[in-house]
Amino acid sequence: KTPFYAEGGGQVGDTGTLQVGEESIRVVDTKKENNLIIHYVDKLPSNMEASIEAAIDSKKRTLTENNHSATHLLHAALKGVLGKHVQQKGSLVKDEYLRFDFSHYQKMTEEELSRVEHLVNQHVRANTPLEERRSIPIEEAKTAGATMLFGEKYGDNVRMITFDPEFSRELCGGCHVNHTGQIGYFKLISEGGISAGVRRI
């Protein structure tokens, strides 16, 4: 079975079931603590010695992956349309929708919003394959031009996610689509200010 997965920050952890002998235990959330995946369950199994078969909610995982990869494309599109000053300030990635906070000092125009949406969908339709590099030296990622989140603590080795080296390359620990076409379609619903110099899509 695909292992349960949890990411820090703004991505929701996996849910699913643990089959403990004849008993089915619902996993309501997962969180990562000290490099361990902690499973939050609705009850403890009556037999703590029984073998366990874990099964994630694969539909939720797939939809979450779609929205997570879409945030990478969105981040790159915002930089391309608004300028290099754009930095991610927060995000929430769920199966139903994504939310993305970024630095910018004025309301986006309708033309800018349209260009961002078009640029993201252009890269979705290109069906660009995921290029994932695990445990590479952070200096190598910097040289490659990977986007790094301000204030984030990175180790000596990092994971770099690329969707077209000329467009989107970021450090990230989360789950992603194998090809951008899996996202389907990106629709920008709203844009507004949430604090001085920070906007939310």
C-alpha positions, 0 to 999 in steps of 0.5 A, spaced: 500 500 500 502 507 498 504 509 505 501 515 509 504 522 508 504 528 512 507 535 510 509 541 515 506 548 513 500 548 509 499 541 506 493 537 509 496 530 511 493 524 508 487 520 511 484 513 510 484 506 514 488 502 518 485 495 518 488 491 525 486 484 524 478 484 523 477 491 526 477 498 521 480 504 524 479 511 521 485 515 520 483 522 521 489 526 520 497 525 519 502 530 521 510 529 521 514 530 527 521 529 528 521 525 521 516 520 523 509 520 521 504 521 526 497 517 525 491 521 528 486 515 529 478 516 531 480 510 536 485 505 538 485 498 536 483 493 541 488 488 539 495 492 540 499 486 537 495 484 531 498 486 524 496 492 521 494 494 513 494 501 512 490 504 506 490 511 504 484 515 501 487 515 494 482 520 491 484 525 496 491 524 496 491 525 488 486 531 488 491 534 494 497 533 489 494 536 484 493 543 488 500 542 491 503 542 484 498 548 482 501 552 487 508 551 484 506 553 477 502 559 481 508 561 484 512 561 478 507 565 474 506 570 479 513 572 479 513 572 471 507 577 471 508 581 477 516 581 478 521 577 482 519 581 488 514 576 489 515 571 495 510 566 498 508 568 505 504 562 506 499 557 503 494 552 504 493 545 500 487 541 500 483 536 496 478 541 495 482 548 493 488 551 494 490 558 498 496 562 496 499 568 500 504 572 497 508 579 497 505 584 493 504 591 494 498 593 490 491 590 488 492 585 482 489 588 475 484 584 471 489 583 466 494 581 471 490 576 474 488 573 467 495 573 465 497 569 471 491 564 470 493 563 463 500 562 464 498 557 469 494 553 464 499 553 459 503 549 463 498 545 465 496 543 458 504 542 456 503 536 461 510 537 463 513 531 467 516 532 474 523 532 475 525 530 482 531 531 485 532 528 492 537 529 498 542 534 493 547 539 497 543 546 498 548 549 494 547 545 488 540 547 489 541 555 490 546 554 483 540 551 479 536 557 481 531 554 486 526 558 489 527 558 497 522 560 502 524 566 506 525 564 513 524 556 512 530 552 515 533 548 510 538 542 512 545 541 508 541 536 503 534 538 500 529 536 495 528 540 489 522 539 485 522 542 477 516 543 472 520 545 466 527 548 469 525 555 465 519 556 469 518 552 476 524 550 480 523 550 488 525 546 494 519 542 497 518 536 501 511 534 499 507 530 494 506 532 487 503 530 480 507 526 475 505 530 469 502 537 470 496 535 465 494 531 471 492 538 474 486 538 469 484 546 469 486 552 474 481 557 475 483 563 480 477 565 484 479 571 488 485 575 490 485 580 495 489 583 501 490 580 508 495 585 511 500 590 509 504 588 503 501 581 503 496 578 498 492 572 497 489 568 492 
